[in-house]
Amino acid sequence: MWQEDLVPWLWDSGELGRAVRTARIPYAATLTHTTSGTTLLLVERPGHQLGYLIGAFAPESFEEGYGDPHAPRSIVLPPSPVPAAQVITDRYLPAYDRAVHARRMETVATVLDRIRIEHDAWAAIVASGRYSDATPLDIDGLGVVTEEFLDRAWRGFLTVLDHAPALLDRCRLADTPWPMDAEALDRLADAVIGAEGVREELIAGAPLTRQERNTRMWPAIVTWLTDSEAFLRQAHSSAPHQRPALAVSAPPRALPPARPTPRR
């Protein structure tokens, strides 16, 4: 893989992202957490005799990460392996977790806001009997406008399905001032399960018509529009904090010495 091929997938707002875009990186390695799927990129620090940079690739559900304002900042690692591992555990990974959480929250909130705006526009057209340009709306046109709106809502809601479950899993009602949100969170979780079932059927090739899909998924979207305020405040309150330090059972192997950056 060419170095430039990494740029769209790097999720970094610091030195690592700039270095990969502007300097030759002779040696690098990826580090993957097998449980969470977090993939880090370790590179020799350009322009320095010694030293490494650590950053991350975008999580799979984020697609490309380049230019994302939520991206965490890469950090410079100390030269010794034990302090380097500690810095990754205590500083970088907590910052990465918070960035993932914030990005998921904004993504879900943005999609729901867009669906709500489009729903209001659709409702206004139905109520007035006219398109937005004041052209009269007949029964066939109403059907077309409704189907187009529901299609867009479904496509947008797929993004909610990609990100909302992880946020719901983090919500801890007992740790917030709003225990009364319990029923709302239950409704949201049930709605996700129902909509995810529709998506899985479609992926498996089930012969659902467009109307059947829209009829089954719309109640889930309505639930998320209705209870979005409770969800967002709970998700905000559940933002991750410091990860617990990992116990080191055996001294890690020393990192190889960084090679000087070749002169051009």
N, C-alpha and C positions, 0 to 999 in steps of 0.2 A: 504494500500500500504506500502511495506517495504521501509525503508529509502533508501536502495541501489537502489531501482527501480527509484528513482528520478535522479540519477547521469547522465544517458545518455541525459536527457532532460534539465538539468540545463545549462544555457548559461552564464557562469561566469568565469572570469579569476582571481578572488580574493579570499578573505577569506571564503566566503560562500561555494564556490565549494570545497575547501579543507576541510572545516568543515563537510560537508555532507558526504564526502568520508572517513574521518578518525575519526570522533567523533560521539558520540551518541547525537542526537538532540531530546530532550524530547518533546518540544512543538514548533509548527510551524503553520503558516496560509498562505493561498494564497490570493492575492488581484488582481482582474481582472478588467481591464478597458473595459466596455461593448462595447464601440464604436470601439476602435482600436484592441481589443482582447489581448492587452498586459497583461501577467500574471506574477506577482511578487511573490516571496517567502520571507516571513518574518519569521525569526527563532531567538530563544534565542541564544545569543552569547556564545559558549562553553568556559568554563574556566573562566567565569566572573560572579560575583554576580549579576550584572545588565547589561543591554544592549541588543540590537537587531542588527541583520544583515539583509540587504535587498538586494535581487538580482533578477534575472529574469529567466524564462524558455525560451527556444528557441521559436521564432515565428513558427507557424504551418508550413509555407512553407519551413523552414530550416531543418525540420526533427530533427535529434539529434543535440545537441549543444555542447556536451562534447569535449574539446580539441580545440575548434575553436579559432584561434588567434585573431579574431575580437571581441570576446565576451567582454562585458563591465565588469568593476570591481565592485563587490559588495561594499557596504559602511556600516559603523557603524552608527547607528542612535543615536541621542541624546535621553536621557531618557524621556523628556517631549513631549507630543503628537503634540503640535503646531509646535515647531521647527523640530520635526521629519518629519511631513508632508511637511514642507517647504524645508527640505533637499532633500526629495524624488522628489519634484516638480522642484526645482532649480538646483540640481546637478545630481541626478541619472537618471531621465527620459531624460534630454538632452543628457547625455552620451549614454544612451540606444538607442535613436533615431539615433545618429551619427554612432553607431556600426551597427545598422540595415542597414543604408544607405551604409556604406562601404562594408558590407558583400554582399549586393545585387549587388553593382557595380562589385566587384571582381568576383562574381559568373557568371554574364552575360558576362563579359570580357573574363573569362576563357573558357566558353562554345563557344563563337564566335571564339576565337583563335583556339580551337580544331577543330571546323568545318572547318575553313579556311585551317588549315594544312592538314586535311583529304581530302578536296576538291582539294588542290594542288597535293596531292599524287594520287588521282583518275585521275585528268587531265593529269598527267605525264604518267600514265599507258595507258590511251586512246591515247595520242599522240604517244607513242612509240610502241603501239601494243603488249606490253609485261608486264607480272607481274613484281613486284619489284625484283624477283629472276631471271629475264631475260627469263623466260619461255614464249613462244609465246602465245598470247591471241587470241582465236577464237571468233566468234560472240556470241556464247552462253556464253562464259566466260565473255565477256564484259557486257552482260546483268546482269549476277550474280554480278559482281563487282559493277556495277552501283546501283543495288537494295540494296546491302549491305551498300554502302556508304549513300544512301538516307535514309535507315532505321536508321542508326546511327545519321545522321543529324537530323531527326525528333525527335528521343528520346532526343537528346541534346537540341533541340530548345524548347521542352516542359519546360525545366528549365528556358529558357529566358521568356517564357510566364508566368511563376510563379512570376518572379521578376521585369521584365521590366515595366509593367504598373504603379507600385508604383513609380518608378524612373521617368517615363515620367510625371506623375502627378505633380511632384515637380519642373520640369523644368520651369524657368521663364526667357524667352529670354530677356526681358527688363532689367534684372539685370545683364546681362553678356556682354562681349565685342563682342559677336558673334551673332548679330541678324539675320545674313544671314543663320543661321541654321534652320530657321523657316520651310522651305520647307522640309528639311531632317526629322525634328521631325514629321511633318505631314505624311510623307511617312512611317515612323517607326510606328506611331500610327495606320495607316490604315493596315499595314502589321500584326500587333498584332491582330487587329479585325478579319482579314481574317483567320489567323491561329487558333485563338481561336474558330472561327466558325467551323472549321474542327474538332478540339478536341471535342467540344460539340456534334457534330453529331456522332462521334465515341462513346462517352460515352453513348449517347442515343440509341445506337445500329443501327445506319444507316449502310446500306449495302455497304460501300465504299470499293472498292478493294484496294489492296496495291498500285497499279499503280495510281488509282484516288487520293488517299491520297497524294502520293508523288508529283503528278502533281500539285495539288492545294496548297501544302504547300511550294514548292520550291521557288516560287517568293518571298514569305515572308522572307525566309532565305537569299536569295540573297540581298534583300533590307537591312536587318540588317548587312550583311557583308559589303555592300557598304557604308552605312551611320554610321557605328559603331564609327568612330572617332568623328563625330559631336555629337553623343549621349553621349559618354563617357565624353567629355569636358563639355557638358551641365549638365550632372548628377553630375560631380565633383563640378561644380560651385553652384549647388543647394543643397549641403550638409547642413543638418539642423544645426541651431545654437541654442541659448538658447530658451527654451520654455518660454512663458509669465507666470508669476506667477499667480496661481489660487487664486481668492478672496475667503476668508473664510467667509461664511455667518453665520455660527454658530460654537462655539467652539467644536471641535471633542471630543468624549469621550476618557477618559484617557486609555492608554494601561495598561493592567494588569502588575503587577510587575513581572519581570523575576524571575524564580525559580533557585536556585543554581543548577549547573550541578551535578547530582548524582555521588558519588564516586564509583569507580569500585573495 
